[in-house]
């Protein structure tokens, strides 16, 4: 890294490669010090995360109620690990896990633990869940932090269970009762009911309680450990997952000098491309000068998890590479200091070594993207409610996948940050962002009135911040759309029984084709499988396709169109007086594509984005393969990281081989800076560069797993 080579920078700016051995209780009896010292060198790490205290102590604590690892005996495993790490010149973070404790602890302080309305404690694997509002968090954990600091002086702390019990449990301990009464003036809700305004207040209050603890822990660590000794927590970067534990990513990003992300491998719904998105989303919250390490699994995760089994090497490596492409710093993760399946120790070194060699190109850079894909915590909470996957996650990931597949650069934008990001954006995409605050709606209006383009879908802005229906659509004046509060089609997944056919519906494409659907010349219909919001329009936007209602699937003799035409618009397009283009999907194409990955629907989303942008994109990438492409500017350089995801979309499954793709024709819009040469930092060669009419074009003959293109 350019600036991180300076030794006078704080540790959280210098350390960009991390390692973690998540210690087990029996590791004190048999850990191999010499092996780990060599592995640290091989993986080029600059910092380590070592288990210290909380649910299990790996050092001889003087705090009576802190449970000691079963195999610890008289040893100080944390101290031994930390000492060797210091000798190796590594930053040391003490790992905590603080959300549960033993029966002995519970028996001494039963009022410190989570209980339901009947006073019954919450338990898991013989441990009792501690309450985030009790002295366990407010007094005991600060004492643990103080003890570790005074004894070992770590640079900071991590904790992957700091948010406590999940939202499924409303704690009725005396501390929660008193605090909710004091803060909200209300008694605790009895049950989870989003129609109950007290429960909604409890949701927001629960977020604030976690942030309050975040601040308390940081006040403790900086007071006793110095101004750079931070308590960092851990969190999952998927914007729709942390809500299950009241983790406010926006507030954490605002507070963090370094963000410790815990998202260890790909998932069925999101694929490898999720990891570059993780980097873009978290940097959008914390800034692009913030280092964001991510814990990356070397054990097997998937349909079945095997903690001591080696994840297939290419599976691990591709997840790491895609994260690096999005600005994530690699952080290997092993469970247990001793492994019989030693294949896992060959997974990370090649990637970590390449990362060190190319560090100068991977930091101190800014994304080049003029499309903002908008998300918010309010929409997740108060529109998604008990069905976040269906209502919120699928539309978001529908657009993510469609734009990744079409190689269209974009950045995630929190709805509260629209004004902040507006100057760098040409298009806002609101993927069924149903629950919006008045301020967020006003920011969208300012954006369009100043000439920006807008693409929105389904119920966007029809609900207030609590998820309640608005009497009037706040974007009506902007778009001319009036919602009729009626739905055509059926919401939700298709019934697997072919006799039930509510989602067997289609789009009717007219003979006079709008540019968005101009690529479908050989068909008059498109498969859909979703629902349509009924709307009227005053003429600002015009319908470009209509709805075909569902008809029987089975038996095949019955499968003929009953209603071939309706006047129900599913897509509308137009232009605002300011010059910006506006596109509305009344049909939830984003959700349908997120669910099915049907190529027609992905093509439709990408085509709508390109039309709304008038093809004003900073890079064009032509050629075969499914590629995740992230473009950056670093001073006068363009940096394009291409990750080859071809053949990896099948799930469940693991990557067993890389499928090379190419040739690729890549054109960069370089009006401001004309490059002189193009370096390929994976292939190790210089590509022929052709500059013409503000476009710099190269050819990449083949990409195996990834390529880093540097134009300078």
NORVENBEL-V688801 format. One record per residue. RES is the residue in one letter. OMEGA is omega in whole degrees, 0 to 359 (* if undefined). D_CENTER is the distance of its C-alpha to the mean C-alpha in whole Angstrom. Layout:
res=RES omega=OMEGA d_center=D_CENTER
res=RES omega=OMEGA d_center=D_CENTER
This chain:
res=X omega=184 d_center=25
res=X omega=185 d_center=27
res=X omega=185 d_center=27
res=X omega=172 d_center=26
res=X omega=178 d_center=29
res=X omega=185 d_center=31
res=X omega=181 d_center=31
res=X omega=178 d_center=32
res=X omega=178 d_center=28
res=X omega=186 d_center=27
res=X omega=184 d_center=25
res=X omega=172 d_center=21
res=X omega=183 d_center=22
res=X omega=189 d_center=24
res=X omega=182 d_center=22
res=X omega=175 d_center=20
res=X omega=190 d_center=20
res=X omega=176 d_center=20
res=X omega=177 d_center=21
res=X omega=167 d_center=21
res=X omega=182 d_center=24
res=X omega=189 d_center=23
res=X omega=172 d_center=27
res=X omega=186 d_center=28
res=X omega=183 d_center=31
res=X omega=180 d_center=34
res=X omega=179 d_center=33
res=X omega=184 d_center=35
res=X omega=190 d_center=38
res=X omega=181 d_center=37
res=X omega=185 d_center=34
res=X omega=184 d_center=35
res=X omega=185 d_center=35
res=X omega=178 d_center=36
res=X omega=184 d_center=34
res=X omega=176 d_center=31
res=X omega=179 d_center=33
res=X omega=180 d_center=33
res=X omega=176 d_center=29
res=X omega=179 d_center=28
res=X omega=184 d_center=30
res=X omega=182 d_center=29
res=X omega=174 d_center=26
res=X omega=184 d_center=26
res=X omega=178 d_center=24
res=X omega=179 d_center=25
res=X omega=179 d_center=24
res=X omega=174 d_center=23
res=X omega=187 d_center=22
res=X omega=178 d_center=25
res=X omega=181 d_center=25
res=X omega=187 d_center=28
res=X omega=183 d_center=28
res=X omega=180 d_center=27
res=X omega=176 d_center=27
res=X omega=177 d_center=29
res=X omega=178 d_center=31
res=X omega=176 d_center=32
res=X omega=181 d_center=34
res=X omega=183 d_center=38
res=X omega=175 d_center=37
res=X omega=180 d_center=39
res=X omega=190 d_center=37
res=X omega=189 d_center=39
res=X omega=178 d_center=36
res=X omega=183 d_center=34
res=X omega=180 d_center=34
res=X omega=178 d_center=35
res=X omega=186 d_center=33
res=X omega=183 d_center=36
res=X omega=187 d_center=37
res=X omega=183 d_center=37
res=X omega=180 d_center=41
res=X omega=185 d_center=42
res=X omega=176 d_center=39
res=X omega=187 d_center=37
res=X omega=177 d_center=34
res=X omega=180 d_center=31
res=X omega=180 d_center=34
res=X omega=178 d_center=35
res=X omega=183 d_center=32
res=X omega=180 d_center=31
res=X omega=179 d_center=35
res=X omega=178 d_center=34
res=X omega=178 d_center=31
res=X omega=179 d_center=33
res=X omega=180 d_center=35
res=X omega=179 d_center=33
res=X omega=185 d_center=32
res=X omega=170 d_center=28
res=X omega=181 d_center=26
res=X omega=170 d_center=26
res=X omega=178 d_center=23
res=X omega=180 d_center=25
res=X omega=179 d_center=22
res=X omega=171 d_center=23
res=X omega=199 d_center=22
res=X omega=191 d_center=24
res=X omega=180 d_center=23
res=X omega=184 d_center=26
res=X omega=187 d_center=30
res=X omega=176 d_center=33
res=X omega=179 d_center=36
res=X omega=177 d_center=38
res=X omega=180 d_center=36
res=X omega=182 d_center=36
res=X omega=179 d_center=39
res=X omega=184 d_center=40
res=X omega=183 d_center=37
res=X omega=182 d_center=37
res=X omega=180 d_center=36
res=X omega=190 d_center=33
res=X omega=184 d_center=31
res=X omega=175 d_center=29
res=X omega=177 d_center=31
res=X omega=183 d_center=31
res=X omega=179 d_center=34
res=X omega=179 d_center=37
res=X omega=181 d_center=36
res=X omega=183 d_center=35
res=X omega=176 d_center=32
res=X omega=184 d_center=29
res=X omega=173 d_center=29
res=X omega=178 d_center=27
res=X omega=176 d_center=29
res=X omega=179 d_center=32
res=X omega=181 d_center=30
res=X omega=182 d_center=30
res=X omega=178 d_center=27
res=X omega=181 d_center=27
res=X omega=184 d_center=27
res=X omega=181 d_center=25
res=X omega=184 d_center=28
res=X omega=175 d_center=30
res=X omega=175 d_center=32
res=X omega=179 d_center=30
res=X omega=189 d_center=27
res=X omega=185 d_center=30
res=X omega=186 d_center=32
res=X omega=182 d_center=32
res=X omega=173 d_center=29
res=X omega=177 d_center=30
res=X omega=177 d_center=33
res=X omega=179 d_center=31
res=X omega=180 d_center=29
res=X omega=181 d_center=32
res=X omega=181 d_center=34
res=X omega=179 d_center=32
res=X omega=183 d_center=32
res=X omega=184 d_center=36
res=X omega=191 d_center=36
res=X omega=181 d_center=34
res=X omega=175 d_center=32
res=X omega=177 d_center=29
res=X omega=180 d_center=27
res=X omega=184 d_center=24
res=X omega=169 d_center=22
res=X omega=180 d_center=19
res=X omega=184 d_center=19
res=X omega=179 d_center=16
res=X omega=187 d_center=18
res=X omega=184 d_center=19
res=X omega=176 d_center=18
res=X omega=183 d_center=21
res=X omega=183 d_center=21
res=X omega=181 d_center=19
res=X omega=180 d_center=20
res=X omega=185 d_center=22
res=X omega=171 d_center=24
res=X omega=182 d_center=26
res=X omega=180 d_center=28
res=X omega=176 d_center=32
res=X omega=184 d_center=33
res=X omega=182 d_center=35
res=X omega=177 d_center=33
res=X omega=179 d_center=30
res=X omega=183 d_center=33
res=X omega=183 d_center=35
res=X omega=179 d_center=32
res=X omega=177 d_center=31
res=X omega=181 d_center=34
res=X omega=185 d_center=34
res=X omega=186 d_center=31
res=X omega=182 d_center=31
res=X omega=186 d_center=35
res=X omega=169 d_center=34
res=X omega=181 d_center=34
res=X omega=174 d_center=31
res=X omega=181 d_center=30
res=X omega=185 d_center=32
res=X omega=179 d_center=29
res=X omega=183 d_center=26
res=X omega=183 d_center=27
res=X omega=176 d_center=25
res=X omega=179 d_center=28
res=X omega=181 d_center=29
res=X omega=177 d_center=29
res=X omega=178 d_center=29
res=X omega=178 d_center=26
res=X omega=176 d_center=24
res=X omega=179 d_center=26
res=X omega=178 d_center=25
res=X omega=181 d_center=21
res=X omega=179 d_center=21
res=X omega=180 d_center=23
res=X omega=174 d_center=21
res=X omega=183 d_center=18
res=X omega=178 d_center=21
res=X omega=179 d_center=23
res=X omega=179 d_center=20
res=X omega=176 d_center=19
res=X omega=177 d_center=23
res=X omega=176 d_center=23
res=X omega=181 d_center=20
res=X omega=179 d_center=23
res=X omega=181 d_center=26
res=X omega=179 d_center=25
res=X omega=175 d_center=24
res=X omega=180 d_center=28
res=X omega=185 d_center=29
res=X omega=180 d_center=28
res=X omega=179 d_center=29
res=X omega=184 d_center=32
res=X omega=184 d_center=33
res=X omega=181 d_center=31
res=X omega=189 d_center=31
res=X omega=180 d_center=29
res=X omega=179 d_center=27
res=X omega=187 d_center=26
res=X omega=168 d_center=23
res=X omega=196 d_center=21
res=X omega=184 d_center=18
res=X omega=166 d_center=16
res=X omega=182 d_center=13
res=X omega=174 d_center=10
res=X omega=186 d_center=7
res=X omega=176 d_center=4
res=X omega=187 d_center=3
res=X omega=183 d_center=5
res=X omega=180 d_center=8
res=X omega=183 d_center=8
res=X omega=182 d_center=9
res=X omega=181 d_center=12
res=X omega=179 d_center=14
res=X omega=176 d_center=15
res=X omega=179 d_center=15
res=X omega=183 d_center=13
res=X omega=184 d_center=13
res=X omega=182 d_center=10
res=X omega=180 d_center=12
res=X omega=178 d_center=15
res=X omega=178 d_center=14
res=X omega=180 d_center=13
res=X omega=185 d_center=16
res=X omega=196 d_center=18
res=X omega=169 d_center=17
res=X omega=175 d_center=19
res=X omega=183 d_center=16
res=X omega=183 d_center=13
res=X omega=185 d_center=13
res=X omega=180 d_center=9
res=X omega=179 d_center=10
res=X omega=203 d_center=8
res=X omega=183 d_center=12
res=X omega=181 d_center=12
res=X omega=179 d_center=11
res=X omega=184 d_center=12
res=X omega=187 d_center=14
res=X omega=193 d_center=12
res=X omega=179 d_center=10
res=X omega=181 d_center=12
res=X omega=184 d_center=11
res=X omega=176 d_center=10
res=X omega=188 d_center=6
res=X omega=174 d_center=7
res=X omega=176 d_center=9
res=X omega=176 d_center=6
res=X omega=181 d_center=4
res=X omega=181 d_center=8
res=X omega=182 d_center=8
res=X omega=183 d_center=6
res=X omega=175 d_center=8
res=X omega=177 d_center=11
res=X omega=179 d_center=11
res=X omega=187 d_center=11
res=X omega=183 d_center=14
res=X omega=184 d_center=15
res=X omega=173 d_center=16
res=X omega=179 d_center=18
res=X omega=176 d_center=16
res=X omega=182 d_center=16
res=X omega=175 d_center=12
res=X omega=179 d_center=13
res=X omega=177 d_center=11
res=X omega=186 d_center=13
res=X omega=191 d_center=14
res=X omega=169 d_center=16
res=X omega=174 d_center=20
res=X omega=187 d_center=21
res=X omega=174 d_center=21
res=X omega=180 d_center=18
res=X omega=177 d_center=18
res=X omega=173 d_center=21
res=X omega=178 d_center=23
res=X omega=177 d_center=22
res=X omega=188 d_center=24
res=X omega=182 d_center=24
res=X omega=178 d_center=26
res=X omega=181 d_center=26
res=X omega=172 d_center=25
res=X omega=176 d_center=22
res=X omega=189 d_center=23
res=X omega=184 d_center=23
res=X omega=176 d_center=22
res=X omega=179 d_center=19
res=X omega=185 d_center=18
res=X omega=181 d_center=19
res=X omega=175 d_center=17
res=X omega=179 d_center=14
res=X omega=183 d_center=15
res=X omega=181 d_center=16
res=X omega=174 d_center=13
res=X omega=179 d_center=11
res=X omega=178 d_center=14
res=X omega=180 d_center=14
res=X omega=178 d_center=11
res=X omega=176 d_center=13
res=X omega=174 d_center=12
res=X omega=186 d_center=15
res=X omega=183 d_center=16
res=X omega=181 d_center=17
res=X omega=184 d_center=19
res=X omega=174 d_center=19
res=X omega=175 d_center=22
res=X omega=180 d_center=23
res=X omega=181 d_center=27
res=X omega=179 d_center=29
res=X omega=183 d_center=31
res=X omega=173 d_center=31
res=X omega=176 d_center=33
res=X omega=188 d_center=31
res=X omega=176 d_center=30
res=X omega=184 d_center=29
res=X omega=182 d_center=26
res=X omega=174 d_center=27
res=X omega=184 d_center=27
res=X omega=190 d_center=23
res=X omega=189 d_center=22
res=X omega=182 d_center=25
res=X omega=181 d_center=25
res=X omega=180 d_center=22
res=X omega=180 d_center=22
res=X omega=177 d_center=26
res=X omega=179 d_center=24
res=X omega=179 d_center=22
res=X omega=182 d_center=25
res=X omega=184 d_center=27
res=X omega=183 d_center=25
res=X omega=183 d_center=23
res=X omega=182 d_center=25
res=X omega=191 d_center=23
res=X omega=181 d_center=19
res=X omega=179 d_center=20
res=X omega=182 d_center=21
res=X omega=180 d_center=20
res=X omega=180 d_center=18
res=X omega=173 d_center=17
res=X omega=181 d_center=19
res=X omega=181 d_center=18
res=X omega=177 d_center=19
res=X omega=179 d_center=17
res=X omega=176 d_center=15
res=X omega=195 d_center=12
res=X omega=177 d_center=13
res=X omega=175 d_center=11
res=X omega=176 d_center=12
res=X omega=180 d_center=13
res=X omega=181 d_center=16
res=X omega=178 d_center=15
res=X omega=184 d_center=13
res=X omega=197 d_center=16
res=X omega=164 d_center=19
res=X omega=180 d_center=19
res=X omega=178 d_center=16
res=X omega=183 d_center=19
res=X omega=181 d_center=19
res=X omega=183 d_center=18
res=X omega=181 d_center=14
res=X omega=184 d_center=14
res=X omega=189 d_center=17
res=X omega=190 d_center=17
res=X omega=187 d_center=13
res=X omega=183 d_center=11
res=X omega=177 d_center=13
res=X omega=179 d_center=14
res=X omega=183 d_center=11
res=X omega=172 d_center=10
res=X omega=178 d_center=14
res=X omega=178 d_center=14
res=X omega=183 d_center=11
res=X omega=181 d_center=13
res=X omega=181 d_center=16
res=X omega=175 d_center=16
res=X omega=181 d_center=15
res=X omega=181 d_center=18
res=X omega=178 d_center=20
res=X omega=178 d_center=19
res=X omega=181 d_center=18
res=X omega=177 d_center=16
res=X omega=174 d_center=14
res=X omega=172 d_center=12
res=X omega=180 d_center=9
res=X omega=174 d_center=12
res=X omega=184 d_center=12
res=X omega=177 d_center=15
res=X omega=184 d_center=17
res=X omega=183 d_center=17
res=X omega=180 d_center=18
res=X omega=182 d_center=22
res=X omega=185 d_center=20
res=X omega=191 d_center=19
res=X omega=185 d_center=21
res=X omega=182 d_center=24
res=X omega=187 d_center=21
res=X omega=172 d_center=21
res=X omega=184 d_center=23
res=X omega=168 d_center=21
res=X omega=174 d_center=19
res=X omega=179 d_center=17
res=X omega=185 d_center=17
res=X omega=183 d_center=15
res=X omega=177 d_center=17
res=X omega=190 d_center=17
res=X omega=183 d_center=20
res=X omega=180 d_center=20
res=X omega=174 d_center=20
res=X omega=176 d_center=22
res=X omega=181 d_center=25
res=X omega=178 d_center=24
res=X omega=178 d_center=21
res=X omega=179 d_center=23
res=X omega=177 d_center=26
res=X omega=176 d_center=23
res=X omega=181 d_center=23
res=X omega=178 d_center=27
res=X omega=181 d_center=27
res=X omega=182 d_center=25
res=X omega=181 d_center=27
res=X omega=176 d_center=30
res=X omega=175 d_center=30
res=X omega=180 d_center=29
res=X omega=178 d_center=26
res=X omega=184 d_center=25
res=X omega=172 d_center=23
res=X omega=181 d_center=21
res=X omega=187 d_center=21
res=X omega=165 d_center=21
res=X omega=188 d_center=22
res=X omega=184 d_center=23
res=X omega=174 d_center=21
res=X omega=179 d_center=23
res=X omega=179 d_center=25
res=X omega=175 d_center=24
res=X omega=187 d_center=24
res=X omega=178 d_center=22
res=X omega=181 d_center=23
res=X omega=179 d_center=23
res=X omega=183 d_center=26
res=X omega=174 d_center=28
res=X omega=178 d_center=29
res=X omega=180 d_center=33
res=X omega=178 d_center=32
res=X omega=187 d_center=29
res=X omega=178 d_center=29
res=X omega=182 d_center=28
res=X omega=180 d_center=31
res=X omega=181 d_center=33
res=X omega=190 d_center=31
res=X omega=185 d_center=30
res=X omega=183 d_center=33
res=X omega=173 d_center=32
res=X omega=181 d_center=33
res=X omega=179 d_center=31
res=X omega=180 d_center=34
res=X omega=174 d_center=32
res=X omega=182 d_center=33
res=X omega=170 d_center=30
res=X omega=184 d_center=32
res=X omega=184 d_center=30
res=X omega=178 d_center=29
res=X omega=178 d_center=25
res=X omega=182 d_center=23
res=X omega=175 d_center=24
res=X omega=172 d_center=27
res=X omega=182 d_center=30
res=X omega=177 d_center=30
res=X omega=183 d_center=34
res=X omega=176 d_center=35
res=X omega=178 d_center=38
res=X omega=194 d_center=35
res=X omega=185 d_center=34
res=X omega=182 d_center=32
res=X omega=177 d_center=29
res=X omega=183 d_center=32
res=X omega=191 d_center=32
res=X omega=169 d_center=32
res=X omega=171 d_center=32
res=X omega=179 d_center=35
res=X omega=182 d_center=35
res=X omega=178 d_center=38
res=X omega=178 d_center=41
res=X omega=192 d_center=40
res=X omega=168 d_center=36
res=X omega=181 d_center=34
res=X omega=181 d_center=32
res=X omega=181 d_center=29
res=X omega=182 d_center=31
res=X omega=181 d_center=33
res=X omega=183 d_center=32
res=X omega=185 d_center=33
res=X omega=187 d_center=37
res=X omega=177 d_center=38
res=X omega=175 d_center=36
res=X omega=180 d_center=37
res=X omega=173 d_center=34
res=X omega=176 d_center=31
res=X omega=185 d_center=29
res=X omega=178 d_center=27
res=X omega=181 d_center=26
res=X omega=181 d_center=25
res=X omega=184 d_center=26
res=X omega=173 d_center=28
res=X omega=179 d_center=28
res=X omega=181 d_center=32
res=X omega=168 d_center=32
res=X omega=183 d_center=35
res=X omega=183 d_center=35
res=X omega=177 d_center=38
res=X omega=177 d_center=38
res=X omega=176 d_center=35
res=X omega=181 d_center=33
res=X omega=177 d_center=35
res=X omega=178 d_center=34
res=X omega=175 d_center=33
res=X omega=184 d_center=33
res=X omega=190 d_center=34
res=X omega=171 d_center=33
res=X omega=183 d_center=35
res=X omega=181 d_center=35
res=X omega=176 d_center=35
res=X omega=189 d_center=38
res=X omega=174 d_center=39
res=X omega=189 d_center=37
res=X omega=352 d_center=40
res=X omega=186 d_center=43
res=X omega=179 d_center=42
res=X omega=180 d_center=46
res=X omega=189 d_center=44
res=X omega=175 d_center=41
res=X omega=188 d_center=42
res=X omega=179 d_center=41
res=X omega=181 d_center=42
res=X omega=187 d_center=41
res=X omega=182 d_center=41
res=X omega=170 d_center=40
res=X omega=175 d_center=39
res=X omega=182 d_center=39
res=X omega=181 d_center=35
res=X omega=177 d_center=33
res=X omega=176 d_center=29
res=X omega=179 d_center=28
res=X omega=183 d_center=30
res=X omega=178 d_center=30
res=X omega=183 d_center=32
res=X omega=178 d_center=32
res=X omega=181 d_center=32
res=X omega=179 d_center=35
res=X omega=180 d_center=33
res=X omega=179 d_center=33
res=X omega=178 d_center=29
res=X omega=180 d_center=28
res=X omega=178 d_center=27
res=X omega=180 d_center=26
res=X omega=170 d_center=25
res=X omega=173 d_center=24
res=X omega=172 d_center=26
res=X omega=185 d_center=25
res=X omega=180 d_center=22
res=X omega=179 d_center=21
res=X omega=179 d_center=18
res=X omega=181 d_center=17
res=X omega=179 d_center=20
res=X omega=176 d_center=19
res=X omega=182 d_center=15
res=X omega=191 d_center=18
res=X omega=186 d_center=20
res=X omega=178 d_center=19
res=X omega=187 d_center=23
res=X omega=180 d_center=23
res=X omega=182 d_center=25
res=X omega=176 d_center=23
res=X omega=177 d_center=20
res=X omega=180 d_center=23
res=X omega=178 d_center=24
res=X omega=181 d_center=21
res=X omega=179 d_center=21
res=X omega=178 d_center=24
res=X omega=178 d_center=24
res=X omega=181 d_center=21
res=X omega=179 d_center=24
res=X omega=180 d_center=27
res=X omega=179 d_center=25
res=X omega=185 d_center=25
res=X omega=180 d_center=28
res=X omega=179 d_center=27
res=X omega=184 d_center=26
res=X omega=186 d_center=24
res=X omega=181 d_center=24
res=X omega=176 d_center=24
res=X omega=184 d_center=25
res=X omega=183 d_center=25
res=X omega=179 d_center=27
res=X omega=187 d_center=28
res=X omega=170 d_center=27
res=X omega=173 d_center=24
res=X omega=189 d_center=20
res=X omega=171 d_center=18
res=X omega=188 d_center=15
res=X omega=180 d_center=17
res=X omega=185 d_center=16
res=X omega=181 d_center=18
res=X omega=170 d_center=19
res=X omega=178 d_center=22
res=X omega=187 d_center=24
res=X omega=178 d_center=27
res=X omega=182 d_center=29
res=X omega=162 d_center=27
res=X omega=179 d_center=25
res=X omega=180 d_center=22
res=X omega=177 d_center=21
res=X omega=180 d_center=19
res=X omega=176 d_center=19
res=X omega=183 d_center=18
res=X omega=180 d_center=20
res=X omega=182 d_center=18
res=X omega=177 d_center=21
res=X omega=183 d_center=22
res=X omega=187 d_center=19
res=X omega=179 d_center=18
res=X omega=180 d_center=20
res=X omega=6 d_center=19
res=X omega=181 d_center=20
res=X omega=180 d_center=21
res=X omega=176 d_center=21
res=X omega=180 d_center=21
res=X omega=177 d_center=25
res=X omega=174 d_center=26
res=X omega=180 d_center=25
res=X omega=182 d_center=26
res=X omega=176 d_center=27
res=X omega=178 d_center=27
res=X omega=358 d_center=29
res=X omega=177 d_center=31
res=X omega=172 d_center=28
res=X omega=186 d_center=30
res=X omega=181 d_center=27
res=X omega=180 d_center=29
res=X omega=174 d_center=27
res=X omega=191 d_center=28
res=X omega=184 d_center=30
res=X omega=186 d_center=32
res=X omega=186 d_center=32
res=X omega=178 d_center=32
res=X omega=182 d_center=34
res=X omega=179 d_center=33
res=X omega=181 d_center=36
res=X omega=181 d_center=34
res=X omega=180 d_center=31
res=X omega=175 d_center=30
res=X omega=192 d_center=28
res=X omega=172 d_center=27
res=X omega=177 d_center=26
res=X omega=180 d_center=30
res=X omega=181 d_center=32
res=X omega=174 d_center=33
res=X omega=181 d_center=34
res=X omega=176 d_center=34
res=X omega=185 d_center=36
res=X omega=177 d_center=35
res=X omega=181 d_center=37
res=X omega=182 d_center=36
res=X omega=176 d_center=38
res=X omega=176 d_center=37
res=X omega=177 d_center=34
res=X omega=175 d_center=32
res=X omega=188 d_center=32
res=X omega=175 d_center=32
res=X omega=171 d_center=32
res=X omega=173 d_center=32
res=X omega=188 d_center=30
res=X omega=184 d_center=32
res=X omega=172 d_center=29
res=X omega=180 d_center=26
res=X omega=175 d_center=26
res=X omega=175 d_center=22
res=X omega=175 d_center=21
res=X omega=176 d_center=23
res=X omega=181 d_center=23
res=X omega=179 d_center=25
res=X omega=174 d_center=26
res=X omega=180 d_center=29
res=X omega=* d_center=31
